[in-house]
Amino acid sequence: MKFTPTSAMGQVVLAGLVAMAGLQISHAQAQSDWPNKPIRFVVPYTPGGGTDTVTRHIANNINQENKWVFLIDNKPGGGGNIGLNLVAKSKPDGYTIGMGQTSNLAINPAALPSMPFDPAKDLVPVALVAEVPMVLVVRPESAYKSLADIVSAAKAKPGGLKQAVAGLGTVGHLAGEMLARNAGIKILTVPYKGAAPAVTELLGGLTDFMFVTPQTVMGMIQSDKLRILAVTSLKRSPVLPNVPTVSESGFKDFEAVDWKVIVAPAGTPPDVVKRLNAAIEKALASAKMQTQLAAESSTGLGGSPEKAAQFITAQQAEWGALVREAGIRFE
């Protein structure tokens, strides 16, 4: 049978082709004018923590440069898994992104019997943001004046010292587990739904110490509301030059650094990912952003989405090996 534009069947086929073309044009137009509405930026922790702070820095810098509107949505819980699971299950149209980090992209997949999402299949990396060491802090009136004091007290009273953590599987949590393993001590881990409530409980005397990001507690350290004992980077922080590292405090080569990377749902259009990446790169290169990161002892990372994917894969292997070697499992 021969189909012609004027035949009945030909008109049906032609109408279908026109409709398909219209959908393709509409899809292309939708991407070309992206973003034409606010972008939901999911933070998998409570407001006031290090992840939340960096997210708001990025969003504000991009807004000032590109006039894009971000709606910060804090979804704490599950060591960051609840928030990133929301991102993974969202429509991949470029209007939902999230701030992933070491815990929910590299530690939890190795330490949890089951994950609500697969980081490799359900998320696409957009851009590396920054990395930052943890700082070990206690209350100013605490009897612990050094890391050695904490270790001695823990040896004298196994399981008696309480470590506050922003969530199970966070770098702060793993830093405490690594210390306990290296020092041959037992500590009691007390998890919270974010750094802010964990710090509040530490200040209230309900816990004894905490490994936390500098962004969360820098103001409290400077105002003597918290005492800092050590940093978890291999080298001393330029912002805290008088604070010893854990490595030089008797635990050679000890390192626990948190990194952050912006992710989107798998299937997000590649051109949208590239536009997001370009905006993030520009924000990270700005003098304002560099000053903000440096003031919080963070180091900007940046790079292409491909670089971010390679980085995450390498970190998953490194943290996964550590978790398995230490026998760490979360229920």
C-alpha positions as CSV (number, residue, x, y, z in Angstrom):
1,M,0.0,0.0,0.0
2,K,1.3,3.4,-0.9
3,F,0.9,6.2,1.7
4,T,0.4,9.7,0.4
5,P,-0.2,12.9,2.5
6,T,-3.7,13.0,1.1
7,S,-4.6,9.3,1.8
8,A,-6.4,8.5,5.0
9,M,-3.6,6.3,6.3
10,G,-1.0,8.9,5.1
11,Q,-2.7,11.6,7.1
12,V,-2.6,9.4,10.2
13,V,1.1,8.8,9.7
14,L,1.8,12.4,9.0
15,A,-0.1,13.5,12.1
16,G,2.0,11.1,14.2
17,L,5.3,12.4,12.8
18,V,4.2,16.0,13.4
19,A,3.2,15.1,16.9
20,M,6.6,13.4,17.6
21,A,8.4,16.4,16.1
22,G,6.4,18.7,18.3
23,L,7.3,16.7,21.4
24,Q,11.0,16.8,20.4
25,I,10.9,20.5,19.8
26,S,9.0,21.0,23.1
27,H,11.6,18.9,24.9
28,A,14.5,20.9,23.3
29,Q,12.8,24.2,24.2
30,A,12.3,23.0,27.8
31,Q,16.0,22.4,28.0
32,S,17.1,25.5,26.2
33,D,15.2,27.8,28.6
34,W,16.2,25.9,31.7
35,P,16.0,27.0,34.4
36,N,12.6,28.8,34.2
37,K,11.6,28.0,37.8
38,P,13.3,27.6,41.1
39,I,15.7,24.6,41.5
40,R,15.3,22.4,44.6
41,F,18.6,21.9,46.3
42,V,18.4,19.1,48.8
43,V,20.7,19.1,51.9
44,P,20.7,15.7,53.6
45,Y,21.4,17.2,57.0
46,T,20.0,19.7,59.4
47,P,20.5,23.5,58.9
48,G,23.7,24.9,60.5
49,G,26.0,22.0,59.7
50,G,29.0,22.0,57.4
51,T,27.1,20.5,54.5
52,D,24.3,23.1,54.8
53,T,26.7,26.0,55.1
54,V,28.6,25.0,51.9
55,T,25.4,24.4,50.0
56,R,24.1,27.9,50.9
57,H,27.5,29.5,49.8
58,I,27.2,27.8,46.4
59,A,23.6,28.7,45.9
60,N,24.1,32.3,46.9
61,N,27.1,32.7,44.6
62,I,25.3,31.2,41.6
63,N,22.2,33.3,42.3
64,Q,24.3,36.5,42.4
65,E,26.0,35.6,39.1
66,N,23.2,33.8,37.1
67,K,20.1,34.9,38.9
68,W,19.0,31.3,39.3
69,V,16.8,30.7,42.3
70,F,17.5,27.8,44.6
71,L,15.2,26.5,47.3
72,I,17.3,24.8,50.0
73,D,15.5,21.8,51.3
74,N,17.0,20.2,54.4
75,K,16.1,16.4,54.6
76,P,18.2,14.9,57.5
77,G,18.3,11.3,58.7
78,G,19.8,8.0,57.8
79,G,23.4,9.3,57.6
80,G,22.4,11.4,54.7
81,N,20.6,8.6,52.9
82,I,17.1,10.1,53.3
83,G,17.9,13.3,51.5
84,L,19.9,11.7,48.7
85,N,17.2,9.0,48.2
86,L,14.8,11.8,47.6
87,V,17.1,13.2,44.9
88,A,17.6,9.8,43.4
89,K,13.8,9.3,43.1
90,S,13.0,12.8,41.8
91,K,12.1,13.6,38.2
92,P,15.4,14.0,36.2
93,D,14.5,17.4,34.7
94,G,17.3,19.5,36.3
95,Y,15.0,21.0,38.9
96,T,16.2,18.8,41.8
97,I,19.8,18.4,42.8
98,G,21.5,17.4,46.1
99,M,24.7,17.9,48.0
100,G,26.3,14.5,48.4
101,Q,29.3,13.7,50.5
102,T,31.6,11.0,51.7
103,S,29.1,9.4,54.1
104,N,26.2,8.8,51.8
105,L,28.2,8.1,48.6
106,A,31.2,6.2,49.8
107,I,30.8,5.0,53.5
108,N,27.2,4.0,53.7
109,P,27.2,1.8,50.6
110,A,29.9,-0.3,52.3
111,A,28.6,-0.3,55.9
112,L,24.9,-0.7,55.4
113,P,23.3,-4.1,54.6
114,S,21.0,-2.4,52.2
115,M,20.8,1.1,50.6
116,P,17.6,2.9,49.6
117,F,19.4,3.9,46.4
118,D,22.4,2.9,44.3
119,P,24.8,5.9,44.1
120,A,26.3,4.5,40.8
121,K,23.0,3.9,39.0
122,D,20.5,6.4,40.5
123,L,22.6,9.5,40.7
124,V,24.8,11.4,38.2
125,P,27.7,13.6,39.5
126,V,27.5,17.2,38.6
127,A,30.6,18.8,40.2
128,L,33.0,18.3,43.0
129,V,32.7,21.2,45.5
130,A,35.2,21.0,48.4
131,E,36.9,18.9,50.9
132,V,37.5,19.6,54.6
133,P,39.1,17.8,57.6
134,M,37.3,17.1,60.8
135,V,38.1,18.9,64.1
136,L,38.1,17.2,67.5
137,V,36.3,19.4,70.0
138,V,35.2,19.3,73.7
139,R,33.5,21.7,76.0
140,P,35.8,24.4,77.4
141,E,35.4,23.2,80.9
142,S,36.2,19.6,79.9
143,A,39.1,17.9,81.7
144,Y,40.4,16.7,78.4
145,K,43.1,19.1,77.2
146,S,44.5,16.9,74.5
147,L,43.8,13.9,72.4
148,A,46.1,11.9,74.7
149,D,43.8,12.8,77.6
150,I,40.7,11.4,75.8
151,V,42.6,8.2,75.0
152,S,43.8,7.8,78.6
153,A,40.3,8.3,80.0
154,A,38.8,5.9,77.5
155,K,41.3,3.2,78.5
156,A,40.6,3.8,82.2
157,K,36.8,3.5,81.6
158,P,36.1,1.3,78.5
159,G,32.8,2.4,76.8
160,G,32.4,5.3,79.3
161,L,33.2,8.2,77.0
162,K,30.4,9.3,74.6
163,Q,31.1,10.5,71.1
164,A,28.5,12.7,69.5
165,V,28.1,12.2,65.7
166,A,26.1,14.0,63.1
167,G,24.8,10.7,61.9
168,L,25.9,7.1,61.5
169,G,28.3,6.7,58.6
170,T,29.4,10.3,58.6
171,V,33.1,11.1,58.4
172,G,33.0,12.3,61.9
173,H,31.6,9.0,63.0
174,L,34.3,7.0,61.1
175,A,37.0,9.3,62.5
176,G,36.0,8.3,66.0
177,E,35.8,4.6,65.0
178,M,39.3,4.8,63.4
179,L,40.7,6.5,66.5
180,A,39.2,3.8,68.8
181,R,40.6,1.1,66.6
182,N,44.1,2.6,66.4
183,A,44.2,3.5,70.1
184,G,42.7,0.2,71.3
185,I,39.9,1.9,73.2
186,K,36.1,1.5,73.4
187,I,33.8,4.5,73.1
188,L,30.0,4.9,73.0
189,T,28.7,6.5,69.8
190,V,25.6,8.7,70.2
191,P,24.1,9.5,66.7
192,Y,22.0,12.6,65.9
193,K,20.2,13.8,62.7
194,G,22.8,16.4,62.0
195,A,25.8,18.3,63.3
196,A,23.8,21.1,64.9
197,P,21.8,19.0,67.4
198,A,24.9,16.9,68.1
199,V,26.9,20.0,69.0
200,T,24.0,21.3,71.2
201,E,24.1,18.0,73.2
202,L,27.9,18.3,73.5
203,L,27.6,21.8,74.8
204,G,24.9,20.6,77.3
205,G,27.3,18.0,78.7
206,L,25.3,14.9,77.4
207,T,28.3,13.7,75.4
208,D,32.1,14.1,75.8
209,F,33.7,14.9,72.5
210,M,32.9,15.1,68.8
211,F,34.7,15.0,65.4
212,V,32.9,17.7,63.3
213,T,33.5,20.0,60.3
214,P,35.1,23.3,61.1
215,Q,32.2,25.2,59.4
216,T,29.9,24.0,62.1
217,V,31.9,25.1,65.1
218,M,34.5,27.7,64.0
219,G,32.5,30.5,65.6
220,M,32.2,28.5,68.9
221,I,35.9,27.8,68.8
222,Q,36.8,31.5,68.3
223,S,34.4,32.5,71.1
224,D,35.8,29.9,73.5
225,K,32.5,28.0,73.7
226,L,34.3,24.9,72.4
227,R,37.9,23.7,72.8
228,I,39.6,22.2,69.8
229,L,42.1,19.4,70.4
230,A,43.1,18.2,66.9
231,V,42.4,18.2,63.2
232,T,42.1,15.0,61.0
233,S,44.1,16.2,58.0
234,L,47.6,15.0,57.5
235,K,48.9,18.5,57.6
236,R,47.9,21.3,60.0
237,S,45.1,23.6,58.8
238,P,46.3,27.1,57.6
239,V,43.3,28.5,59.5
240,L,44.2,26.6,62.7
241,P,48.1,26.5,62.6
242,N,48.5,25.9,66.3
243,V,46.2,22.9,66.4
244,P,48.0,19.5,66.1
245,T,46.9,16.8,63.7
246,V,45.8,13.4,65.0
247,S,48.7,12.0,63.0
248,E,51.3,14.0,64.9
249,S,49.4,13.3,68.2
250,G,50.6,9.7,68.2
251,F,48.6,8.1,65.4
252,K,50.8,8.3,62.3
253,D,49.1,8.7,58.9
254,F,45.7,9.1,60.5
255,E,43.5,11.0,58.0
256,A,39.7,11.5,57.7
257,V,38.6,14.1,55.2
258,D,35.1,14.9,54.2
259,W,34.3,15.9,50.6
260,K,31.2,17.2,49.0
261,V,29.8,16.8,45.5
262,I,26.6,18.0,43.8
263,V,24.5,15.2,42.3
264,A,21.4,15.0,40.2
265,P,18.9,12.2,39.5
266,A,20.2,9.7,36.8
267,G,18.7,10.7,33.5
268,T,19.1,14.4,34.0
269,P,19.8,15.9,30.5
270,P,23.5,16.1,29.8
271,D,23.3,19.7,28.7
272,V,21.6,20.7,31.9
273,V,24.3,18.9,33.9
274,K,26.9,20.8,31.9
275,R,25.2,24.2,32.5
276,L,25.0,23.4,36.2
277,N,28.7,22.3,36.3
278,A,29.8,25.5,34.5
279,A,27.9,27.7,37.0
280,I,29.4,25.8,40.0
281,E,32.9,26.0,38.5
282,K,32.5,29.8,38.1
283,A,31.2,30.1,41.7
284,L,34.1,28.1,43.1
285,A,36.6,30.3,41.1
286,S,35.2,33.5,42.6
287,A,37.2,35.4,45.1
288,K,34.2,35.5,47.5
289,M,33.7,31.7,47.4
290,Q,37.4,31.0,47.9
291,T,37.5,33.3,50.9
292,Q,34.4,31.6,52.4
293,L,35.9,28.2,51.9
294,A,39.4,29.1,53.3
295,A,37.8,30.8,56.3
296,E,36.2,27.4,57.2
297,S,39.4,25.4,56.5
298,S,37.9,24.0,53.3
299,T,39.6,23.5,50.0
300,G,37.7,24.0,46.7
301,L,37.8,21.1,44.3
302,G,35.8,21.7,41.1
303,G,36.3,20.0,37.7
304,S,34.1,18.3,35.1
305,P,31.3,15.8,35.8
306,E,33.6,13.1,34.5
307,K,36.3,14.0,37.1
308,A,33.6,13.9,39.8
309,A,32.5,10.4,38.7
310,Q,36.1,9.1,38.8
311,F,36.8,10.7,42.2
312,I,33.7,9.1,43.7
313,T,34.6,5.7,42.3
314,A,38.1,5.9,43.8
315,Q,36.7,7.1,47.2
316,Q,34.2,4.4,47.3
317,A,37.0,1.8,46.9
318,E,39.1,3.5,49.6
319,W,36.4,4.0,52.2
320,G,34.9,0.6,51.4
321,A,38.2,-1.1,52.1
322,L,38.5,0.8,55.4
323,V,35.0,-0.1,56.5
324,R,35.4,-3.8,55.7
325,E,38.8,-4.0,57.3
326,A,37.5,-2.4,60.5
327,G,34.4,-4.6,60.5
328,I,32.0,-1.6,60.7
329,R,28.4,-2.4,59.9
330,F,25.2,-0.4,60.5
331,E,21.8,-1.8,61.0
